[in-house]
Amino acid sequence: MKRIMYIEDKSTGLDGPARIGRVEFSRSMRSFYYRGRRFEKTVGYKYNCFDAETGDAYWISGPKKNGRDKLYGGVVEIDEDARVDYWTEIRNAPGLAHLGKCRS
């Protein structure tokens, strides 16, 4: 199963680079797959999973309808294959579907 999700790299601190993209779930829902990487679910204060290969911390969650996904604000990149669905289905703003970034 694939879903549009918010993905933020927390490996260098609380405010890392972020993306909106399609994430595939394992059958057990304990692993995520994104851009050829596997992320394992865990428990953390400002992260909820880690890269299975590098151990780097990440926050992966469903995107908010108001677009305020980043804890400290900033620009969020939107993957091309998720862009139109993100703006129309999640944000309910089809007029912005041409944008590949949003400010959180």
C-alpha positions as CSV (number, residue, x, y, z in Angstrom):
1,M,0.0,0.0,0.0
2,K,1.3,3.5,-0.9
3,R,0.3,6.8,0.7
4,I,1.3,10.4,0.4
5,M,3.3,11.1,3.5
6,Y,5.5,13.8,5.1
7,I,9.1,12.8,5.5
8,E,11.6,14.8,7.5
9,D,15.3,14.0,8.1
10,K,16.1,14.4,11.8
11,S,19.7,13.0,11.6
12,T,21.3,16.4,11.9
13,G,18.9,17.9,14.5
14,L,15.3,18.8,15.0
15,D,14.9,20.9,11.9
16,G,16.0,18.9,8.9
17,P,15.1,18.8,5.2
18,A,11.6,17.7,4.4
19,R,9.6,16.2,1.6
20,I,6.1,15.2,0.6
21,G,6.1,11.9,-1.3
22,R,4.6,8.5,-1.8
23,V,5.7,6.0,0.9
24,E,5.0,2.3,0.6
25,F,4.2,0.3,3.8
26,S,5.2,-3.2,4.6
27,R,2.4,-5.7,5.4
28,S,3.1,-5.4,9.1
29,M,3.0,-1.6,8.9
30,R,6.3,-1.5,10.9
31,S,8.5,-0.6,7.9
32,F,8.2,2.2,5.3
33,Y,9.9,2.3,1.8
34,Y,10.7,5.5,0.2
35,R,13.2,6.3,-2.6
36,G,14.8,2.9,-2.4
37,R,15.4,3.1,1.4
38,R,13.8,1.1,4.2
39,F,12.7,2.9,7.4
40,E,11.9,1.0,10.6
41,K,9.3,2.2,13.0
42,T,10.5,3.1,16.5
43,V,9.6,5.4,19.4
44,G,11.3,8.8,19.8
45,Y,10.6,12.3,21.0
46,K,11.0,14.1,17.7
47,Y,11.4,11.2,15.3
48,N,9.4,8.0,14.8
49,C,11.6,5.8,12.6
50,F,15.1,5.3,11.4
51,D,16.8,4.4,8.2
52,A,17.5,0.7,8.4
53,E,20.9,1.0,6.6
54,T,22.3,4.1,8.2
55,G,20.4,4.4,11.5
56,D,19.6,8.1,10.8
57,A,16.4,9.4,12.5
58,Y,13.4,10.5,10.5
59,W,9.9,11.7,11.1
60,I,7.3,10.1,8.7
61,S,3.7,11.0,9.1
62,G,0.5,11.8,7.2
63,P,0.6,15.3,5.9
64,K,-1.5,17.9,7.6
65,K,-4.3,19.5,5.7
66,N,-3.1,23.0,6.7
67,G,0.4,22.3,5.4
68,R,2.1,23.0,8.7
69,D,4.0,19.8,9.0
70,K,7.5,21.1,9.8
71,L,7.9,21.7,13.6
72,Y,10.0,24.8,13.0
73,G,8.6,25.9,9.7
74,G,10.4,26.2,6.4
75,V,10.2,24.9,2.8
76,V,9.0,21.4,2.0
77,E,9.7,19.9,-1.4
78,I,7.0,17.9,-3.0
79,D,7.8,14.9,-5.2
80,E,6.6,15.1,-8.8
81,D,4.6,11.9,-8.6
82,A,2.7,13.1,-5.5
83,R,2.4,16.8,-6.4
84,V,-1.1,16.9,-8.0
85,D,-2.7,14.5,-5.5
86,Y,-1.1,16.4,-2.5
87,W,-2.6,19.7,-3.6
88,T,-6.0,18.4,-4.6
89,E,-6.7,15.6,-2.1
90,I,-4.8,16.7,1.0
91,R,-4.6,20.5,0.8
92,N,-7.9,21.0,-1.2
93,A,-6.2,23.6,-3.3
94,P,-6.2,22.3,-6.9
95,G,-5.2,25.8,-8.1
96,L,-1.7,25.3,-6.5
97,A,-1.1,21.8,-8.1
98,H,1.6,23.3,-10.3
99,L,3.8,24.1,-7.2
100,G,6.6,21.7,-6.3
101,K,7.3,23.3,-2.9
102,C,5.3,24.7,-0.1
103,R,6.1,26.7,3.0
104,S,5.2,25.0,6.2
